[in-house]
Amino acid sequence: STLPRKYCEHEVIEQLQKNFMEENLHDCTLSFSSSGDQFRISAFLLSLCSPVLCKMMCGCFREGSDRGACLEDVSISAFERAIELWLGKDIAVASLEDLVEVGAAADRFGMKR
C-alpha cells in the first residue's frame, strides 16, 4: 500500500515531495540496464521508501560505497512513478501493462508505505 491520503498533506511529506527533484540533494546514481538511463536521487530518500535499496546503499554492499546501483528488469519510468506513488502523488498510467510494471517495481523494492 502507499501512504494514506490523509498523510499526504503532512508537512514532512510535502517537504519530501518538494525535495524529491532537488538536484542539489541527489547524491546517488541509479542505472537501468534495460535502457542505459541513469537517475540521480537522494540516498536518504531511497532509504526511506525502499528497505531493499536501503540495505544496498547502507549495508556492506558495493552499491553503498559506490553511491549508486545498477537496476535490472525495471524501467526508469516505472521506478520513478513507483517512488512518486509512495510519496502520495497521483501518477498517470497509459495501460494495464503500464500499471502492472509500476506495481511490480514497487513490490520488488518493498515500497509499501
C-alpha positions in Angstrom: 0.0 0.0 0.0 1.0 3.6 -0.3 0.7 6.5 2.1 -3.0 7.1 3.1 -4.3 10.3 1.6 -4.7 11.9 5.0 -0.9 11.8 5.5 0.0 13.1 2.0 -0.8 16.7 3.2 1.5 16.4 6.3 4.3 19.0 6.2 7.0 16.3 6.3 5.5 14.5 3.3 5.1 17.8 1.5 8.8 18.6 2.1 9.8 15.1 0.8 7.7 15.7 -2.4 9.2 19.1 -2.9 12.8 17.9 -2.4 12.3 14.7 -4.5 13.5 16.6 -7.6 16.0 18.9 -5.8 19.2 18.2 -7.8 21.5 19.6 -5.0 20.4 16.7 -2.8 21.0 13.9 -5.3 24.0 12.0 -4.0 23.3 8.6 -5.6 23.1 7.4 -9.2 20.8 4.5 -10.2 21.5 3.0 -13.6 18.9 1.0 -15.5 20.4 -1.8 -17.5 17.3 -2.2 -19.8 17.7 1.3 -21.2 21.1 2.5 -20.1 19.4 5.5 -18.5 20.6 7.0 -15.2 18.6 8.5 -12.4 20.1 10.8 -9.8 18.3 10.7 -6.4 18.9 11.2 -2.7 20.2 8.1 -1.0 18.3 9.2 2.1 15.0 9.3 0.2 15.8 5.8 -1.2 16.4 4.5 2.3 13.0 5.8 3.4 11.0 4.5 0.5 12.7 1.1 -0.1 14.1 -1.3 2.5 15.7 -3.2 -0.3 17.6 -0.2 -1.6 18.3 0.9 2.0 20.1 -2.4 2.6 22.0 -2.0 -0.7 23.0 1.6 0.0 23.6 1.4 3.7 24.8 -2.1 4.2 28.1 -3.8 3.3 27.3 -3.9 -0.4 29.4 -2.4 -3.1 26.5 0.0 -4.0 26.9 1.8 -0.7 30.5 2.7 -1.3 30.0 3.4 -5.0 27.0 5.7 -4.2 25.0 4.0 -6.9 23.4 0.8 -8.2 22.5 -0.8 -11.5 18.9 -2.0 -11.5 17.9 -4.8 -13.9 14.5 -5.7 -15.1 12.9 -2.4 -14.2 12.4 0.7 -16.4 13.3 4.2 -15.2 9.8 5.3 -15.8 8.2 2.6 -13.7 10.7 3.1 -10.9 10.2 6.9 -10.8 6.4 6.6 -10.8 6.6 3.9 -8.0 8.5 6.5 -5.9 6.0 9.2 -6.8 3.2 6.9 -5.8 5.0 6.1 -2.5 5.2 9.9 -1.9 1.4 10.1 -2.2 1.3 11.7 -5.7 -1.1 10.8 -8.3 0.5 9.0 -11.3 -0.6 8.5 -14.9 -0.7 5.1 -16.4 -1.3 4.5 -20.1 -2.4 0.9 -19.9 -2.9 -2.1 -17.7 0.6 -3.3 -18.6 2.0 0.1 -17.5 0.1 -0.2 -14.2 1.5 -3.7 -13.6 5.0 -2.5 -14.4 4.8 0.3 -11.7 3.3 -2.2 -9.2 6.0 -4.7 -9.9 8.7 -2.1 -9.3 7.1 -1.0 -6.1 6.7 -4.6 -4.9 10.3 -5.6 -6.0 11.8 -2.8 -3.9 9.4 -3.1 -1.0 7.8 0.3 -1.4 4.9 -0.3 1.0 4.5 3.0 2.9 
